[in-house]
Amino acid sequence: MSREDFEDAVRDGLDRIPDELAARMDNVVVLVEDDAPADDPDLLGLYEGVPLTERGEFWAAGSLPDRITIFRRPTLAICADRHEVAEEVAVTVVHEIAHHFGIDDERLHELGWA
């Protein structure tokens, strides 16, 4: 799958987020990278930032956007076809957005999103 097609899959995954939830996302950017970090090469997605639940009154003063990165090659490596890629990307997008809202991996596992 080309990078452009993968980016389309990420956009489609974002479009599956309910409007009322998407409207509550604050100061976050979603990126696509080809490779995961060298110390975790099988990682599909990564949230870097301060979850909404931990932001204080002075948080926004000079804060860079939170980052959600979806990794293309590790995702493609575990998927057999475009349909599987689209589904895996959608799950990964939801998983990382949940971290933005302060939901940890343990709770995501309980909810079936880990």
Beta strands, then each sheet from edge to edge (+ up, - down):
strand 1: 28-33
strand 2: 45-48
strand 3: 66-71
sheet 1: 1+ 3+ 2-
end
